[in-house]
Amino acid sequence: MGSSGRDDGGWRKDGRVLSIPVILALLWVLAWPRAAPAGGAWTETGSLNAARQLHTATLLPDGRVLAMGGKGNPGNATLDSVELYDAVAGTWQFTSPLPGPRGEHTATLLLNGKVLVAGGWGYGFLTSTLLYDPGGETWDLSGPLKYGRVGHTGTLLAGGQVLVAGGHGNYLYNAWGQTELYDPGAGTWAEVGPLNTARFYHTATLLPDGQVLVTGGMGDHRETVLTSAELYDPDTRTWKFTAPLATARYAHTATMLTDGRVLVAGGIGSHGEPLDRTELYSPSCGTWSEAGLLPRGRYWHQAAGLPNGQVMIVGGGGGYDIPSTCDLFLSTRRAWAPAGFLCRGRSGGHTATPLPGGRVLVAGGSGPLDKVEIYYPSVAPTMLPLLLLHHESGTGRAGEGASLHRER
């Protein structure tokens, strides 16, 4: 084989010796799925037991993830099935099903560890609400909403109540301005001050001062894409306008940064176009500023805030390659960087759940899909050859310095 030969447990080529550990490490680099230039990688984990889209996924206090409802097979039927993800084993297991099929609902983790499910679509537009107890893995009915709705938001307030805002409740897409407040102690809902502008497919974000920021969305009958933004005051239970978005949008995301600002990204614009424009809201000033352009316009994507202040944007629609791509917002630079490719493209209807350690669990999506994957923000595989050369040159020694591993 020419100059190649066995020597001291390694292979010699061109006068260099590659030890077995180095060869294994190089194979690990080649096997690493979907390396992300921003410093992490995507890898598949255990599949859902039921393919689903338009479901919810909630991180529970014990580290499991609760995925429920949505639409699945056969025939895109609305589902009543519920699953729990074990992050240690990397597997999903069915738990008690919903009392009836439900999709496009909200799921909010309460301060007592239970999960409140509100509204959505089942046998019509649902007013019923449910409580899931992770300890007993059981469901209980709670007080009903006054208005059945989809396309709404559910936000946990600092005091433990849940604010449901907007949505629509019929086939004419009449937007709701009505908002309702859930009291977890009494298990009842009370109507509070209405939005100044009825809307659905908007976002709602709890701010550090306890107010709730609502942005964009669609107006009545899908005739208007909104720029308006409003603030809910939990003390007066009323809404007031704040500075509007620079760009009208719906099907966008809004993510709280670690410094208290809110990042709004992507969505669909006034002319049906996928948006690449992003904006930052400053609660202290009540104003918006530009936050750079996404590498590509996208909508119905998902966003997950990371502990380091960055924001991961996952999948969505907007072009042939969009469902597989991910982007990372670098908050200190107000810039965007590519964050690799998903193992499976997801054009919408998927979930992205932040896990401890900066990981992100992505599940389901349009298809519907049963595939699930995790983003690991560990050492970029592209850096490993440099580290290995450093080791082989004698300036580094095995067992000294930081070890290289895949987080599990």
N, C-alpha and C positions, 0 to 999 in steps of 0.2 A: 504494500500500500504506500510505496514511495517513502517519504520521510516520516510517516506516522508510525507509532509503535506504542506498546504498553510500557509504562515506567512508573514505579512507585505508586501504583493504584490509580494512575491517571492516564490520559492520552497525550502524546507529544505530537505537536504539529508546528513546523517552522521553528523548531528549537524552543517552543514554549510548552509548559506543562499546565494542563487544566485538571484540577483535582475533581474527584467525583462530586463533592459538595457544590463546587462551582458549576459543574455541568447540570446538576439537579436544579440549582438556582436559575440557570439560564432557561431550562425547560419550564420552570415556574413562570418566568417572564412571558414565554411564548404562550403558555396556557392561560394567563390572566385574561379574563374576558372583558372586552370593551373598555380598554384603558382610557381614562379621562385625563386630557392634558392639564386640567386644573389641579391635579394631584390626587385623584381617587380612581375608583373603578366600580363598574357594575357587574354583579354576578347573580345568576338565578338561584332561587331558594325553592322550598317546597311549594307545589302548586295548590291553588284553591281546590277544594272538593267540588265546587260548583262554579262554572264560568259565570262571571257577572260584570255588569257595568251600571253606572248611575247608582251605586251603592254608597255606603259610608264605611270608614275605617277609623277606629278610635283606640288610642294607646291607653291601656288601663294602668292603674297604679302598680300592679304586680308585674308589669313589663310585657304582658300579653297584648295582642292587638285584636280587637273585635270588629269583624267585617259582617255586615248584615244587609239583607234585602238586595234591591236593585233589579235589573232585568237580566234574564239568562235564557238558557235553552229549555225546552224547544220553543221556537217561534218568538223569541224575545219576550217571553212571559215574565210578568212581575213575580219576584221570588219572596218566599217566607223563610228561606234557610238562613242560618247564622253560623259563623265559624270563628274559632279562636286560633291565633297564630302563636306558637311557642318559639320565641326567638333563640332559645338555647338549642332546641332540637331541630329548628328550621322546618317545622311541620304545621299543618292546619288540621283541626279537629272540629267536627260539628258540635254545636251546643244547642240548647233549647231553641226551637224555631220561634219566629214572630207569631203572634196570634192570627195574623192574616198577611197576605202579600203586601209589600210596600217598597217603593223606590222613590228617588228624588226627594227624600226626607232630609231632616237634619238630625244629627246625633251629637249631644253635648255631655261631656263628662262633668258631673256635679262635684261639689266639694266633699260630699260623703262617699265618693267613689262609684256611685251608680251612674248609669248612662240614660239620659232623657232623649227619647225619640219623638219628634213632632212633625205632624203634617206629612206631605208627600202624596204619592199616587198609589192606590190599591184598587179597591172597588169604587172608583170615583176619587174626587179630591177629598183627602182625609182630614177630619178634625180630631181624630183620636190621637192620644199621646200615651207613650209606654215608658216604663222604667225597667232597666235591666240590672239585676244584682249579680255582679261577678262572683261573689262568694258562693251563692247557691246556684248560680247559672240559671236563674229563673226570671220570668217576665211578670209584671203587674200593670194593669191599667191605671192611668192617672187621669186627672181632670182633662176634659176636652177643650181644644181651641174653639173660639167662637167662629173663626173663619177657616175653612179648608183651603190649603194653599200648597203650591209647589214653586220653585224658583225663589224661595224665601231664604232668610238667614236666621241662625240661632246663635246667640252670643252669651257666654257666661259672664255675668257682671261681678264686680269685686265683692259684693255682698252675698253672692251665691245664687241670686235669682238668674233666670234665663230670659233674654229679650228676643222675641221673634218679630221680624220686621219684613214688610213687603211680600212679594210673591204675586201669583195670580191664582184664580180659583174657578175658571171655566174655560171652555173651548174658544171663546172669543178673546182670550188673553186680556181680560179686564184687570189692570194692575191694582193691587191692594196698597192703600196708604195706611191702613190700620196696623197698629202694632200691639202686641200682647206680652205681658210679663208673668212669668211662672214663679210661684212661691213654693220652694221645695218642702217647706215645713207643712203647709196646708195641702199641697198637691193640687193647687188650683191656679187658674189663669185670670188675669184682670186686664181689661183694655186700658191702654195708656195713650198719651198724646200721639196723634197720627203724624206720619211723615209729611213734610211740606210738599213733597212730590211723590206720588204713587210710583212704584218701580218693582221690577223683578230682574233676576240674573245680575244683581248688584253684588257688592261686597260689604261686610260689616266687620270692624276691627276694634277691639277693646284697647283704649289708650291708657298710658300710665296714670293719668289723673282720674280714671274711672269713667270717662265719657266714651261713647261709641261712635266711631266714624263710619258713615255709609257713603259709598262712592258709586257713581255711574248707574248702569243698568238700562233697561228698556222701559218706556212709558206705555200708556194704554194702547192696547191692540197692536203692539209691536210697531207703532207708527213713528216713535221717536227714540233715538239713542241719546242718553243723557250725559251732560257734563257736570251736573249739579252734585254737590256733596253736602251732607248734613251731619250734625252732632247731636247725640242724645245725652241729655243731662239727667243722671239717675236721681238727683235731689228733687228736681221739679217735674220729672217724668215728661219732659217736653223736648221737641226738636227745634233746632235753629240751623239756618244755612251757614256754611263756612265757605271759604274761597273755592270756586269751581275748578274742576280739572281743566287742563289746557286742551285735552282731546276727549271728545265724547267716546264712550266705550261701554260694552257689556261683554260677558264671558271672559272677563279679565281676572287677575288675582290681586290681592292686597295682603302684604306681609309685614308684620311688625319687626323692625330691626332692633338690635340690642341697645341702641342709643335712644329708642323711643320714637324714631321716625317711622313712617309707613311707606313702603314701596309698592306702587301700583304698576303692573306690567301687562303689556299685550292686550288682547281682547279683539272684539270686532268693532269697527268704526261706523260712522254714519252712512257710508256707502257700501257697507258689507265687506270692507277690506280687512284683512288681517293686519294688526297693528304691531309695529316694532318700537313704538315710542313708550318710554317709561317715565314715571314721575315720582317725586318724593314729597311727602307731606310732613311739615314741621308743626307739631302740636303747640309748641311754645309761641310760634309766630302766626299760626293759622294760615299758612301759605304753602304753595306748591312750587317746586323747582324741577328742572329737567334732570334726569338720572341716566342719560346715555341711551343709545339705541340697542335693542336686542339684535343679535346677528341676523335674525330673520323674524318676520312677523308671525305671530301665533295666537291661537285662541282655544278655549276649553282645555287649556293646559292646567297643570298643578304646580304649586309653589310650596317650598318648605324652608323655613328659617333654620339656619345652622348656628351652633353655639359660638362660632368664631365671627358672627356678624354677617356672614355671607348668606345668600339666598339661592337655592337650587330651583330652577325652572325645568319642568319635566313634560316632554311630549306635547300633545295638542294638535290642532289642525292648522293649516296655512300653506301647505305645499307638500310635494311628494316625499320630501325627506324629513319634514317636521316631526312626525310621530315618533321617530327614533332618536331625535337629538335632544340634548340637555344643555342648558346654559347656567353659568354661575355669576351672580352679581357680587362684585368686589366693592363693598361699601366704602372702604377708605379711599378708593380711587374713582368711585362713581363710574365704573367700567364693567363690561361684560366679557366673560371668557367662555369658550366652549368647555363643556363638562362631559365629554364623551358621548357614546351612543348606548341607548337602552338595548338589552338583548332582544326585546320584542317591541316593535313600534306600537304606540298607543295614541290614537288621534283624539281621544276624549273619553269621558265616563270612567276614568281610572282614579285611584286615590294615591296620595303621596303622604306617608306618615313619618314624621321625624322620630327617630329612635335615639336612645342614649349614645353618646360618643360621636355625634355628628352623622350617624347613619340615616338613610332614608329608605323606607319600605314602600315599593310601588306595586300595586295589586290591581288585576283586572283591567277593564277598559273595553272600548268598542270592539265588537266582534260577535258576542262577548268573549272575553278572554279568561282563562284560568291561570295564566302564567304570572309569576311573582318574582321580583328581583330586589336586590339591596344595593345601595350605593355605600361603598366603604371609603372614607376620606383618609386613606393611609398613604404611605410613601408611593409616589408615582413609579410604576414599573419601568418607565423609560429612564429613570435614574439608576436602576440597579446595575446595568453594565458598567457605569462609572464607578460605583461602589465596589463592584467585583474586581475591576482593574486596580483600584486602590488597595484592595486586600491582597491581590496576587503580587503586587509590586513590592510587598514587604512593609509598606507604611501602615498597614492595618493588620490586625490579627483576629482570627475567629474567637468569639467570646468576649472581645473588648468592644466598648462603645455600644451604640444602639443596635438591638437585634432587629432583623427584618422578619415580619410575620404578617399574615392576613388576619385581621380582627374577626373574631367569631363571637 
